[in-house]
Amino acid sequence: MGNSAKQKSRIGRRQVLFPFLLPLFCGALSEPISYSIPEEMARGSVVGNLAEDLGLQVRDLLIRNLRVSAEKQYFTVNTENGNIIISDRIDRESLCPKKPLCVLPLEIVVENPLNVFHLNVIIEDINDNPPHFSKDSIVLQINELAIRGSRFGLESAVDADIGRNSLQSYQLSSNEHFSLTVKDKNKGKNAPELVLDKPLDREQQSSHVLVLTAVDGGDPVRTGTTKIRIEVTDANDNAPVFSQDEYRVSIRENVPPGTSVLMVTATDQDEGINAEITYSFKTLEDDVRNTFTLDHQSGEIKSKDLIDFEVSSSYTMSIEAKDGGGMATECKVILDILDENDNAPGVAFTSIASSITEDAEPGTVIALFKTHDRDSGENGEITCFIKETVPFRIESSASNYYKLVTEGALDREQTPEYNITITAIDKGKPPLSSSTSVTLHIADVNDNAPVFHQAAYVVHVAENNPPGASIAQVSASDSDVGPNGRVSYSILARDLQPRALLSYVSVSEQSGVVFAQRAFDHEQLRAFELTLQARDQGSPALSANVSLRVLVDDLNDNAPRVLYPALGPDGSALFDTVPRAAQPGYLVTKVVAVDADSGHNAWLSYHVLQASEPGLFSLGLRTGEVRTARALGDRDAARQRLLVAVLDGGQPPLSATATLYLVFADSLQEALPDLSDHPAPSDPQAELQFYLVVALALISVLFLLSVILAIALRLRRSATTATGGCFQRGLCFKTELEVSPNYSEGTLPYSYNLYVASDLGKTRFNLLTSTPEMVPPQDLCNEASLVVSVTKEWSSGGALGEKSIKILFTVHAPEVQSIDRQKLINHLPDCEVTERRRSGPNSQIPRTEELILTSVVKGTFGNNPRGK
């Protein structure tokens, strides 16, 4: 069977079930493709090759997204080879119960361009269901007086299969009393009956057990059995008789549970218990059992649950009437269900495009959908319309199939998306409807060029700007999105040379910021103009241009330059002569200056800084003209000098100076002698530096005198009597008084060294701080040819507590022979000189071990804490 099914699927019998009145699309087939397959085929089995049957190229299947559209995915398409394969279990009895023909309608959808094809798959029945009885055993009560030929109805078997695979016949186990016949077999009712062939005798055998077998026509054959237990009863002459062999009644769906549907009636001519009739369902399927109930005493049939026309449009049942003696008969009841408009229509999209480009032509298919209504007749007739006012319309394609197409032009910049509500309404009374909304995004196309925010740009840039600084920014917007709206900037044209442009400005491609590549100079370039372009990234790209004019503003970066008076060829200053008889207001000369700046920065003013004779000349503030302010006096010098400053109007102002030499003379020969004695002009800057050096020297001298005075005052208050005690031991002096290098309270931390060189004109007196970091003694001894030791001796006496200090300068002059005693005394006029001589060769100071110079200072000193 599997091979047969596979062979059928490969052959793919195609049958045209019904033609469409209108083609679904221009490229779609006018008739649907039909495949026939057996049910219960294995998953992955091939049904047919769609690509070949639809005329599609296999290499395009993936790009065109070939797929199956259905409520339940029983089938899928293999995009590698175009085969349609089974993806789920297919049970014909579940899909099409009791239907002789089972057809699964499918929609095959392809995109790029969007198209749909109709496919019908016929599900063939296989013998996968055996016949079965609702009960495993049946009990019959037959009176022993029953005559030969009496018939007794049995429960029919049920087989879910159809055709040859359905129930075909019954078989009864062998016995001597009964035979089996089928009632109304020609009418398809197939109801088995027992026929009494031999009278029964209760005294001989009170019960009989038979086996009833139902046989179908499949290959292999399937069967179902039930046991029949016959109980032989006493005499009951008459069986019940229904008023009708067949009852037929119509009832509307959705009647409330418990509603009376029909009452069957049977009579029995017997009396007593043999005339008591009970009713029961003879053949009771699940749908009947769950939907209806039967009163066993009255024979009234009532609804048990809601009756739904869409579940079943009719019900057929057999009702048995049995008397008290066991005699039974049956009748057939057919219930026809009348449809009510109780189901709203529905809309199911077969294929839908999530977006569409805004340049789509009118009539472009956006979506495919179908409508469905479970009701029938007018209750199932559907009309569709769009609720909103949108540039779309609905076109009918085939039975219950529709297309949603564009009707007008689309503009994403105005409406980026549409919410489309499709409403389906039936023709029932009252009509029912349902709505389904779909959101359609409008995809952008590059249909908008960038737009600058200004028609033209003018920017001012101060000169001397730092290189790399931002000087301007242009901005353009594009109403498109994505790459179509991504704007880049560039320089398209300029009034500068191409090479010069690269050294002047550049523009950021992303932000539109214009940068200066160098410092601008107003004096060289006062303005220039660029043409900038904004270009999007669309295909093809769109662009817009704008002009940018850059004005370089002037800064006061140039000092005035004096053109006249100028220096001579040899670098000497020129002069102007003034007649001695010049009257006030006489134009002597004119200072001429220029400034490379412009505007206020080039507005020059002239001022007199210095004049040999103030008030003798006047200077024009703006003209620079030098005129006599008064007549030349007798005391006025013949040679005059004017220092003129030229200031511009900038902030801060810059200046230049010019020196005018004016000579009062009536002729050039008269002026030449005055010029020969004219001193060379001095540099004002050099003079200023000289004055600063002198002032600094004076301040230093005053500071040094202040320090010496402070030291002297401290020495007067010192408690120690030894002036040499501040020296460290061994610092190149020899004295009999030993003083500790560390001083006690009240001692000045200073030592006095007097170095006397062989040249007495270079004697130095140094104040050295007595610290451990002093230069070692041997270094000091080697610096001079004479070393002087200083000793202080305090003495008190005289009136008013007068004290005196004796300072002894001991000059050690070993190996010095050229010192003139008189010269030394001249350098120290206030000292007493005591000599300790050694024999020498001449009257000059001989080789002397010591030369003691004593100076006494008297005065009133502060009281020493220790009384020293």
C-alpha positions in Angstrom: 0.0 0.0 0.0 2.9 2.3 0.8 4.4 1.7 -2.6 1.1 2.3 -4.2 0.7 5.6 -2.4 4.2 6.7 -3.3 3.6 5.8 -6.9 0.4 7.8 -6.9 2.2 10.8 -5.3 4.9 10.7 -7.9 2.5 10.3 -10.8 0.4 13.1 -9.3 -2.9 12.6 -10.9 -4.1 16.1 -11.7 -7.8 16.7 -12.0 -9.4 20.0 -12.7 -12.1 20.3 -10.1 -13.6 23.5 -11.1 -12.5 26.5 -13.3 -12.1 30.0 -11.9 -14.3 32.6 -13.5 -11.4 35.2 -13.3 -7.7 34.6 -13.1 -6.2 35.4 -9.7 -3.2 37.2 -11.3 -2.1 37.7 -14.8 0.7 35.2 -14.4 -1.4 32.6 -12.4 -2.9 29.5 -13.9 -6.6 29.7 -14.9 -7.3 26.3 -13.3 -6.0 24.9 -10.0 -3.5 22.2 -9.9 -4.7 18.9 -8.4 -2.8 16.2 -6.6 -4.2 12.9 -5.3 -2.5 11.2 -2.3 -3.6 8.5 0.1 -4.1 9.4 3.7 -1.6 8.5 6.5 1.4 9.1 4.2 4.7 9.4 6.1 6.1 12.8 6.9 8.6 13.9 4.3 6.8 12.1 1.5 6.8 13.9 -1.9 3.4 14.9 -3.2 4.6 16.5 -6.5 7.0 19.0 -8.0 5.4 22.5 -7.7 8.2 24.3 -9.5 7.8 22.2 -12.6 4.0 22.2 -12.6 3.9 26.0 -12.0 6.6 26.8 -14.5 9.0 28.4 -12.0 12.7 28.2 -12.0 14.2 26.2 -9.1 17.0 28.8 -8.6 14.4 31.5 -8.0 12.4 29.7 -5.4 14.3 30.9 -2.4 14.4 34.5 -3.6 10.7 34.5 -4.5 9.8 32.9 -1.1 7.7 30.1 -2.5 5.5 28.8 0.3 2.2 27.1 1.1 -0.6 29.1 2.7 -3.2 27.2 4.7 -4.9 27.2 8.1 -2.9 24.2 9.1 0.4 23.4 7.7 0.0 19.8 6.3 2.4 20.6 3.5 5.7 22.5 2.9 7.7 23.4 -0.1 11.4 22.4 -0.5 12.9 25.5 -2.1 16.0 23.5 -3.1 14.1 21.3 -5.7 10.6 22.7 -5.7 8.9 19.5 -4.3 5.9 19.8 -2.1 6.2 17.4 0.8 4.1 16.2 3.7 4.9 17.9 7.0 2.1 16.5 9.3 -0.2 13.5 9.7 -3.2 13.5 7.4 -6.2 11.6 8.6 -9.1 11.6 6.1 -11.7 10.6 8.7 -10.7 13.7 10.8 -10.6 16.1 7.8 -13.7 14.9 5.9 -16.0 12.7 8.1 -18.7 10.9 6.1 -17.8 12.8 2.9 -17.3 10.7 -0.2 -14.8 13.2 -1.6 -12.1 14.8 0.6 -10.3 17.8 -0.9 -7.8 20.1 0.8 -7.6 23.5 -0.9 -4.2 25.2 -0.7 -2.8 28.5 -1.8 0.8 28.6 -3.2 2.2 32.1 -2.7 5.3 33.5 -4.5 6.8 37.0 -4.2 8.8 39.4 -6.3 6.3 39.8 -7.9 3.6 38.8 -5.6 1.4 36.0 -7.0 -0.8 33.1 -5.8 -1.7 29.7 -7.3 -4.5 27.4 -6.2 -3.8 23.8 -5.4 -6.2 21.0 -4.5 -5.0 17.9 -2.8 -7.4 15.0 -2.9 -7.1 12.7 0.1 -7.8 9.1 -0.8 -9.1 6.7 1.8 -7.2 3.7 3.0 -8.5 0.8 5.0 -7.2 2.0 8.4 -10.4 1.7 10.4 -12.1 -1.7 11.1 -15.9 -1.9 11.5 -17.1 -1.8 15.1 -20.3 -2.1 17.1 -21.2 0.3 19.8 -21.8 -2.6 22.3 -19.7 -5.6 22.8 -22.8 -7.7 23.4 -26.5 -7.6 22.5 -29.3 -9.2 24.5 -32.5 -10.3 22.7 -35.6 -11.7 24.4 -37.5 -14.0 22.0 -40.8 -15.7 22.9 -40.8 -19.4 22.4 -44.0 -19.1 20.4 -42.3 -17.0 17.8 -43.1 -18.4 14.3 -40.6 -19.3 11.7 -39.6 -16.3 9.6 -39.8 -13.8 12.4 -37.3 -11.0 12.1 -35.3 -9.4 14.9 -33.4 -6.2 14.2 -29.8 -5.9 15.4 -27.5 -3.0 15.9 -25.6 -1.9 12.8 -21.8 -1.7 12.8 -20.0 1.5 12.0 -16.9 1.9 9.7 -15.3 5.3 9.4 -13.8 4.4 6.0 -15.7 5.0 2.8 -16.1 3.1 -0.5 -14.7 -0.4 -0.7 -13.0 0.1 2.7 -16.2 0.7 4.5 -18.6 -1.9 5.9 -19.7 -4.4 3.3 -21.4 -7.4 4.9 -22.2 -9.3 8.1 -21.6 -12.9 9.1 -23.4 -14.9 11.8 -21.9 -17.8 13.6 -23.4 -21.2 12.6 -26.5 -22.4 14.5 -29.7 -24.3 13.8 -32.3 -21.7 14.8 -31.3 -18.4 13.2 -30.0 -17.0 10.0 -28.9 -13.5 9.1 -30.2 -11.0 6.5 -29.6 -7.3 5.8 -32.5 -5.0 5.7 -32.7 -2.3 3.0 -29.2 -3.2 1.7 -30.1 -1.7 -1.7 -30.9 1.6 0.0 -27.5 1.6 1.8 -29.0 1.3 5.3 -27.2 -2.0 5.8 -29.1 -3.0 9.0 -28.6 -6.7 10.0 -31.6 -8.7 11.2 -32.0 -12.2 12.7 -34.4 -14.5 11.0 -35.9 -17.3 13.0 -35.5 -20.5 10.9 -36.5 -23.1 13.5 -39.0 -22.6 16.4 -37.6 -22.2 19.9 -38.3 -24.4 22.8 -37.6 -22.8 26.2 -37.8 -26.1 28.0 -35.1 -27.6 25.8 -32.7 -24.5 25.7 -33.5 -21.3 27.5 -30.7 -19.2 25.9 -28.6 -19.0 22.8 -25.2 -17.2 22.2 -24.3 -16.1 18.7 -21.4 -14.1 17.2 -22.2 -11.3 14.7 -19.2 -10.3 12.5 -19.1 -7.1 10.4 -16.7 -7.3 7.4 -15.4 -4.4 5.3 -14.1 -4.6 1.7 -10.5 -3.4 2.2 -7.3 -5.2 1.5 -6.5 -6.7 3.8 -10.0 -7.2 5.2 -10.8 -5.7 8.6 -13.6 -7.0 10.9 -15.5 -6.2 14.0 -17.6 -8.6 16.2 -20.3 -8.5 18.9 -22.0 -11.2 20.9 -25.7 -11.8 20.7 -27.3 -13.4 23.7 -30.9 -14.7 23.0 -33.1 -15.4 26.0 -36.1 -17.6 25.2 -39.3 -16.3 27.0 -42.8 -17.4 27.4 -45.5 -16.6 24.8 -45.8 -13.0 23.5 -47.9 -13.0 20.4 -47.6 -9.4 19.1 -44.6 -7.1 18.6 -44.9 -3.3 19.0 -45.7 -1.3 15.9 -44.5 2.4 15.3 -47.0 4.8 13.9 -44.4 5.5 11.2 -41.5 3.6 9.9 -39.5 6.8 9.3 -39.8 10.1 11.1 -38.4 13.3 9.5 -38.4 16.7 11.3 -36.7 20.1 10.9 -35.3 22.1 13.8 -33.4 25.4 14.0 -29.9 25.4 15.3 -29.1 27.0 18.6 -32.4 26.0 20.3 -32.1 25.9 24.1 -31.1 22.6 25.7 -34.2 20.6 26.7 -36.2 21.7 23.7 -38.6 18.9 22.5 -37.7 17.8 19.1 -40.0 14.8 18.3 -42.1 12.2 20.0 -42.2 8.7 18.5 -45.2 6.4 19.3 -45.5 2.6 19.1 -48.5 0.3 20.0 -48.8 -3.3 21.0 -52.0 -5.4 20.7 -51.1 -7.6 23.6 -52.3 -7.0 27.1 -50.7 -6.6 30.4 -46.9 -6.7 30.7 -46.6 -7.7 27.1 -48.2 -4.4 26.1 -45.8 -2.2 28.1 -43.4 -0.6 25.6 -40.1 1.0 26.3 -38.0 3.1 23.9 -34.3 3.2 23.3 -31.7 4.3 20.8 -30.9 1.4 18.6 -27.9 2.8 16.9 -26.3 5.6 18.9 -23.2 7.4 17.6 -21.2 9.8 19.7 -22.6 12.9 18.1 -26.2 11.8 18.6 -25.5 10.7 22.2 -24.0 14.1 23.1 -26.7 16.1 21.4 -30.1 14.4 22.1 -31.9 12.4 24.9 -34.8 9.9 24.6 -37.5 9.4 27.2 -37.7 5.6 27.6 -41.3 5.7 28.6 -42.9 8.4 26.4 -40.6 8.2 23.4 -40.0 12.0 23.4 -36.7 13.2 21.9 -35.2 16.4 23.4 -32.1 18.4 22.7 -29.3 17.8 25.2 -26.9 20.5 24.2 -26.8 23.4 21.7 -27.4 22.2 18.1 -25.0 23.6 15.7 -25.7 23.5 12.0 -22.0 24.0 11.2 -21.2 20.8 13.1 -23.8 18.7 11.4 -26.6 19.7 9.1 -28.7 16.5 9.9 -28.8 13.6 12.3 -30.1 10.1 11.6 -30.9 7.7 14.4 -32.7 4.4 15.0 -35.2 4.0 17.9 -36.3 0.6 19.2 -39.6 0.0 20.8 -39.7 -3.2 23.0 -42.7 -4.6 24.9 -42.6 -6.5 28.2 -42.5 -9.8 26.5 -39.3 -9.0 24.7 -40.8 -8.4 21.3 -39.1 -5.3 19.7 -39.3 -3.2 16.5 -37.5 -0.1 15.4 -38.0 3.0 13.3 -35.8 5.6 11.7 -35.6 9.3 12.7 -34.1 12.0 10.5 -33.5 15.4 12.0 -32.7 18.3 9.6 -31.0 21.3 11.2 -32.0 24.7 9.8 -29.1 27.3 9.6 -29.2 30.5 11.5 -26.9 33.5 10.9 -24.9 32.9 14.0 -21.4 33.1 12.6 -19.7 36.3 11.6 -17.6 36.3 8.5 -13.9 36.2 8.8 -10.9 37.5 6.8 -7.7 35.5 6.5 -4.7 37.0 4.8 -2.9 34.6 2.5 0.0 36.9 1.8 0.7 40.4 2.8 3.6 42.8 2.1 4.8 44.5 5.2 6.0 47.5 3.2 5.7 49.0 -0.3 7.8 51.7 -2.0 6.3 55.1 -2.3 6.8 55.1 -6.1 4.6 52.0 -6.6 2.3 52.2 -9.6 -1.5 52.2 -9.1 -2.8 48.7 -9.1 0.2 47.2 -7.4 -0.9 44.1 -5.3 -0.2 44.6 -1.6 -2.0 41.7 0.0 -4.1 38.6 -0.8 -6.8 37.5 1.5 -9.9 35.2 1.5 -13.2 35.4 3.4 -15.1 32.6 5.1 -18.4 32.2 6.8 -19.6 28.9 8.3 -23.2 29.8 7.7 -24.8 28.8 4.4 -27.1 30.5 1.9 -27.5 34.2 2.2 -26.0 33.9 5.7 -22.7 32.9 4.1 -22.6 35.5 1.3 -19.9 38.1 2.1 -19.1 41.6 1.0 -15.8 43.3 1.8 -14.9 47.0 2.0 -12.2 49.3 3.4 -13.3 51.4 6.3 -10.8 54.3 6.1 -10.2 56.7 3.3 -6.9 55.5 1.9 -5.4 55.2 -1.5 -6.2 51.5 -1.7 -9.0 49.4 -3.0 -10.2 45.7 -2.9 -10.6 43.7 -6.0 -12.4 40.4 -6.2 -10.1 37.7 -7.6 -12.1 34.4 -7.3 -14.7 32.8 -5.1 -14.0 34.3 -1.6 -10.6 35.5 -2.8 -9.6 39.2 -2.9 -6.7 41.4 -3.7 -5.7 44.6 -1.9 -4.2 47.0 -4.5 -3.0 50.6 -4.6 -5.4 53.1 -6.1 -3.4 56.4 -6.0 0.0 57.9 -5.5 1.9 57.3 -2.3 4.1 59.8 -0.5 6.1 58.5 2.5 7.1 62.0 3.6 3.4 62.8 4.1 2.1 59.4 5.4 4.9 57.0 6.4 2.4 54.2 7.2 -1.3 53.2 6.7 -3.5 51.3 9.0 -6.0 49.6 6.7 -9.1 48.0 8.2 -10.9 45.5 6.0 -14.5 44.8 7.0 -16.4 41.7 5.9 -20.2 41.6 6.2 -22.7 38.9 5.3 -26.2 39.1 4.0 -27.9 37.5 6.9 -30.7 39.0 8.9 -29.5 40.7 11.0 -26.1 40.9 9.1 -23.0 40.1 11.0 -19.5 41.5 10.3 -15.9 41.4 11.4 -12.9 43.6 10.7 -9.2 42.9 10.3 -6.6 45.6 10.4 -3.2 45.5 8.7 -0.4 48.0 9.0 1.4 48.9 5.8 4.7 50.7 5.9 5.7 52.9 3.0 9.3 52.3 2.0 11.3 55.4 1.1 12.7 56.1 -2.3 15.1 58.9 -3.1 12.6 61.5 -4.3 13.7 64.5 -2.2 16.9 66.4 -2.7 18.7 67.9 0.3 17.5 71.4 1.3 19.8 74.0 2.9 18.4 75.9 5.9 19.5 79.2 4.4 19.5 80.4 0.8 23.1 81.8 1.3 25.6 82.0 4.1 27.7 85.0 5.0 30.2 84.6 7.9 32.7 87.0 9.4 36.1 85.6 10.5 38.6 87.7 12.5 42.0 87.6 11.0 44.9 85.8 12.7 42.5 82.9 13.6 44.2 79.7 14.8 44.6 77.1 12.1 42.0 74.3 12.3 39.4 76.5 14.0 35.8 76.2 12.9 34.7 79.3 11.1 31.2 78.3 9.9 28.7 75.5 9.6 26.2 74.8 6.8 23.3 72.5 7.4 21.0 70.8 5.0 18.1 68.4 5.7 16.6 65.6 3.6 13.1 64.5 4.2 14.0 61.0 3.0 15.3 58.4 5.5 18.2 56.0 5.6 20.8 56.4 3.0 18.4 58.5 1.0 18.4 61.1 3.8 22.0 60.8 4.8 23.7 64.1 3.7 27.4 64.6 3.0 29.0 68.0 2.3 31.7 69.0 -0.1 33.2 72.1 -1.8 32.0 72.3 -5.3 33.4 75.7 -6.6 35.3 78.7 -5.3 36.8 82.0 -6.4 40.3 80.9 -5.2 42.8 78.9 -7.0 42.4 75.1 -6.3 45.8 74.8 -4.6 45.1 78.0 -2.6 41.7 76.7 -1.5 43.2 73.5 0.0 45.4 75.7 2.1 42.7 78.0 3.2 39.5 76.0 4.1 38.1 72.5 4.3 34.6 71.2 5.1 33.6 68.2 7.2 31.8 65.7 5.1 29.5 64.6 7.9 28.7 67.8 9.9 29.1 70.5 7.3 31.5 72.4 9.6 33.9 74.6 7.6 37.4 74.8 9.1 40.2 77.2 8.4 43.4 75.5 7.3 45.5 78.5 8.0 45.5 81.9 9.7 43.8 84.5 7.5 45.4 87.9 6.9 42.9 90.7 6.2 45.7 92.7 4.5 46.2 89.8 1.9 42.7 88.4 1.6 39.7 90.3 2.6 36.9 88.0 1.3 36.3 84.9 -0.7 33.3 82.8 -1.7 32.7 79.1 -1.8 30.0 76.9 -3.4 29.1 74.1 -1.0 27.2 71.0 -2.1 25.0 68.8 0.0 24.6 65.3 -1.5 22.5 62.4 -0.2 23.5 58.7 -0.5 20.5 57.6 -2.6 20.7 55.9 -5.9 20.7 58.0 -8.0 22.0 60.6 -5.6 20.4 64.0 -5.3 22.1 67.2 -4.3 21.7 70.9 -3.6 24.2 73.8 -3.7 24.6 76.9 -1.5 27.0 79.8 -1.6 29.2 80.7 1.4 30.9 84.1 1.5 33.7 84.5 4.1 34.6 88.0 5.1 37.9 88.3 6.9 37.6 91.0 9.6 40.5 93.2 10.3 42.4 93.2 13.7 44.8 95.8 14.8 47.9 93.7 14.1 49.9 96.2 12.1 51.6 99.2 13.7 51.7 102.5 11.8 54.7 102.9 9.5 56.3 106.3 9.2 57.1 107.2 5.6 58.4 110.7 6.4 60.7 111.7 7.9 62.9 108.9 6.7 66.6 108.2 7.3 69.2 109.2 4.8 71.0 106.7 2.5 73.8 106.5 5.1 71.4 106.0 8.0 71.7 109.6 9.3 68.7 111.6 10.2 67.5 114.2 7.8 66.6 117.7 8.9 64.2 120.5 7.9 65.0 124.2 7.9 62.7 126.8 9.3 63.1 130.5 8.4 64.1 132.5 11.4 61.3 134.9 10.6 58.6 132.2 10.3 55.3 133.4 11.7 53.0 131.4 13.9 51.2 128.8 11.8 54.0 128.4 9.3 54.0 124.9 7.9 57.3 123.5 8.7 57.0 119.9 7.6 54.5 117.0 7.7 54.8 113.6 9.3 53.5 111.0 6.8 52.5 107.5 8.1 50.4 104.7 6.8 48.8 101.7 8.5 48.2 98.4 6.7 45.1 97.8 8.7 41.7 99.2 7.7 38.8 101.0 9.3 39.4 102.3 12.8 42.5 100.3 13.1 44.0 102.5 10.3 42.7 105.8 11.7 46.0 107.5 12.7 46.6 110.3 15.2 49.8 112.3 15.8 51.1 113.3 19.2 54.3 115.1 20.4 56.2 113.0 22.9 59.2 115.2 23.4 60.2 118.7 22.2 63.3 120.8 22.8 61.2 123.9 23.2 57.6 123.0 24.3 55.2 125.4 22.8 57.3 126.4 19.9 55.7 124.0 17.4 52.2 122.5 17.0 51.3 119.1 15.5 48.1 118.4 13.6 46.2 115.6 15.4 45.0 113.9 12.2 47.1 115.6 9.5 50.6 115.2 11.1 51.4 118.8 10.0 54.1 120.5 12.0 53.5 124.3 12.2 55.1 127.0 14.3 53.1 128.0 17.3 54.9 131.2 17.9 57.8 133.2 16.5 61.4 132.2 17.2 62.7 134.0 20.3 66.2 135.2 21.1 66.6 132.6 23.7 65.4 129.7 21.6 68.1 127.4 20.3 68.6 127.2 16.6 68.4 123.5 16.6 65.1 121.9 17.7 64.2 118.2 18.1 60.6 116.8 18.1 59.8 113.2 19.0 56.4 112.4 17.4 54.3 109.3 18.2 51.8 108.0 15.6 48.9 106.0 17.1 46.3 104.0 15.3 42.7 103.7 16.4 42.8 100.0 17.3 42.2 98.4 20.7 44.8 98.3 22.1 46.4 100.9 19.9 49.7 100.4 18.2 52.2 103.2 17.6 55.3 104.3 15.9 57.7 107.2 16.6 59.4 109.7 14.3 62.2 112.2 15.2 62.2 115.6 13.5 65.3 117.7 13.5 64.5 121.3 12.8 67.1 124.0 12.2 66.2 127.7 12.2 68.2 129.1 9.3 67.6 131.3 6.4 69.8 129.2 4.1 71.3 125.8 3.9 74.8 127.2 4.3 73.8 128.8 7.5 72.3 125.6 8.8 75.3 123.4 8.1 77.5 124.6 11.0 74.7 124.0 13.4 74.4 120.5 12.2 78.1 119.7 12.5 77.9 120.3 16.2 74.7 118.3 16.6 75.3 115.3 18.8 74.4 111.9 17.7 70.9 111.1 18.6 70.6 108.9 21.6 68.4 105.9 21.7 65.5 106.5 24.1 65.3 102.8 24.9 69.1 102.7 25.8 68.6 105.8 28.0 65.7 104.2 29.8 67.7 101.1 30.4 70.6 103.2 31.8 68.2 104.9 34.2 66.9 101.6 35.4 70.4 100.2 36.1 71.3 103.3 38.0 68.2 103.1 40.1 68.8 99.4 40.8 72.4 100.2 41.9 71.2 102.9 44.3 68.6 100.6 45.8 71.3 97.9 46.3 73.7 100.4 48.0 70.9 101.6 50.3 70.1 98.1 51.2 73.7 97.2 51.9 74.1 100.3 54.1 70.9 99.4 56.0 72.3 95.9 56.7 75.7 97.3 57.9 73.9 99.8 60.2 71.8 97.0 61.6 74.9 94.9 62.2 76.6 97.8 63.9 73.7 98.3 66.2 73.6 94.7 67.2 77.3 94.7 67.8 76.9 97.6 70.3 74.4 95.6 72.2 76.4 92.4 72.2 77.4 91.0 75.6 80.6 89.5 74.5 83.9 91.4 74.7 85.7 89.4 72.0 85.1 90.6 68.5 86.7 87.5 67.1 84.6 85.1 68.9 82.2 84.8 66.0 84.9 83.2 63.9 85.4 79.5 63.7 88.6 78.2 65.0 91.5 78.2 62.6 90.1 80.6 60.0 93.4 82.1 59.0 93.8 84.5 62.0 96.0 84.3 65.0 95.0 85.9 68.2 95.7 85.1 71.8 92.0 85.2 72.7 90.2 81.9 72.1 86.5 82.3 71.5 84.0 79.4 71.0 82.5 79.3 67.5 79.0 78.9 69.0 77.8 82.0 70.7 75.8 82.3 73.8 72.8 84.6 74.4 73.3 88.1 73.0 76.1 87.4 70.5 75.9 88.5 66.9 76.3 85.6 64.5 78.8 87.4 62.3 82.6 87.4 61.8 84.7 90.1 60.2 87.5 89.2 57.8 89.6 91.9 56.2 91.7 90.8 53.4 94.5 93.1 52.4 96.0 92.4 49.1 99.4 93.5 47.9 97.5 96.3 46.1 96.1 98.4 48.9 93.6 99.9 46.5 91.7 96.6 46.4 91.2 96.0 50.1 87.9 94.1 50.8 85.8 94.0 53.9 83.4 91.0 54.0 80.7 90.1 56.4 80.5 86.3 56.6 77.9 84.4 58.5 79.5 82.0 60.9 78.0 78.7 59.9 79.3 75.2 59.6 79.1 75.4 55.8 81.8 78.1 55.6 84.7 77.7 53.3 87.5 75.8 55.0 90.3 78.0 56.6 92.9 76.9 54.2 90.9 78.2 51.3 90.7 81.7 52.9 94.3 81.8 53.7 95.2 81.2 50.1 93.1 83.9 48.7 95.1 87.0 50.0 98.7 87.8 50.8 97.6 89.5 54.1 95.1 88.2 56.6 93.7 90.5 59.2 92.4 89.3 62.6 89.9 91.4 64.4 89.5 91.6 68.2 86.9 93.6 70.2 87.6 94.8 73.8 84.8 96.5 75.8 85.6 99.1 78.5 83.4 101.3 80.6 84.0 104.6 82.3 83.4 108.3 82.1 80.3 110.1 82.8 76.7 108.9 82.0 77.8 105.3 81.7 79.8 105.8 78.7 81.3 102.7 77.2 84.0 102.3 74.6 84.9 99.5 72.3 88.4 98.9 71.0 88.7 97.0 67.8 92.1 95.5 67.1 92.9 94.7 63.5 95.9 92.5 63.4 97.5 92.3 60.0 99.5 89.2 59.4 101.9 89.9 56.6 104.2 87.0 56.1 106.5 87.3 53.3 105.1 90.6 52.2 107.7 93.2 51.6 106.0 95.7 49.4 103.4 97.2 51.7 103.9 100.9 52.4 103.1 101.7 55.9 102.0 105.2 55.1 99.6 103.9 52.5 98.0 101.6 55.0 97.7 104.4 57.5 96.0 106.5 54.9 93.5 103.9 54.2 92.7 103.6 57.9 93.0 107.2 59.1 91.2 106.7 62.5 93.3 103.8 63.6 96.3 103.7 65.9 99.0 101.6 64.3 101.2 99.5 66.4 104.0 97.6 64.8 105.8 94.5 65.8 108.8 94.6 63.6 111.3 92.1 62.6 114.6 93.4 61.2 114.1 94.5 57.6 116.3 95.8 54.8 114.7 99.2 54.2 112.4 101.9 55.6 109.3 100.3 54.2 107.4 97.8 56.2 109.8 95.0 56.7 108.9 91.3 57.2 106.6 91.9 60.1 104.9 89.2 62.1 102.0 91.5 63.1 100.8 95.0 62.3 98.2 96.0 64.9 95.6 98.8 64.0 93.5 99.9 66.9 90.3 101.9 66.6 88.3 103.1 69.6 84.6 103.9 69.4 83.0 105.6 72.3 79.4 106.1 73.1 76.5 105.0 75.2 75.5 101.4 74.6 72.5 99.5 75.8 72.8 97.7 79.1 74.1 94.2 78.7 72.0 91.6 80.5 75.2 90.2 82.0 76.8 93.5 82.7 79.5 92.9 80.2 
